[in-house]
Amino acid sequence: MLSYKPSPARTLSELVELLSFVAVKAPTFEDAFFVGRNIDTVFEELDQSLSNLQKELGETRYAELVSLSLRAKAAFEADPGNVNGKAREGRVLILQMQAMLRRR
């Protein structure tokens, strides 16, 4: 087992990859191999990634992505067992974030 060490994205392509990981590992993000990885650490990594790229994203797109991130985290927190549909809603929000980044 390894301790989880977040690695915030420094490029748009890394951010898109991180969002793919978020969509796949949601809603808990826990992993027996990486001790300490959870919804809070993953969204801290996502927030830092957005902050790192704020200038490149522009203020409007940055604000929209932060809003979508907050909504996705809330959806995942509302459905940690992936049973009530909120986790699916969170994944849709993550996919919207990816689509925004791919449009550039």
C-alpha positions, 0 to 999 in steps of 0.5 A, a space after each residue: 500500500 502507498 500513501 496517496 499524494 495528490 498531483 494537481 494538473 499543470 496542463 489542460 490535458 492533465 486536467 482532462 485526465 484527472 476528470 476522467 479519473 474522477 468520473 471512474 472512481 466516484 463516488 468515494 474515490 477510496 482505494 485499498 492500494 492508495 491509503 488516504 485517497 478519498 473524496 476530500 483529497 481528490 477534490 482538493 487536487 481538482 481545486 488546485 488543478 483549476 487554480 493552477 490553470 486559472 489564467 489559461 482558462 480565463 475568469 468566466 470558464 474558471 468560475 463555471 468549472 469551479 461551480 460544476 466541481 462544487 456541485 459534483 462533489 455535493 452530488 457524490 457526497 449525497 450518494 456515497 453508496 451509488 444507489 440514489 442517482 446523485 452519483 450519476 448526476 455528479 458524473 454528468 457534471 464531471 463530463 460537462 467539465 471535460 466537454 468545456 475543456 475540450 471546446 477550448 
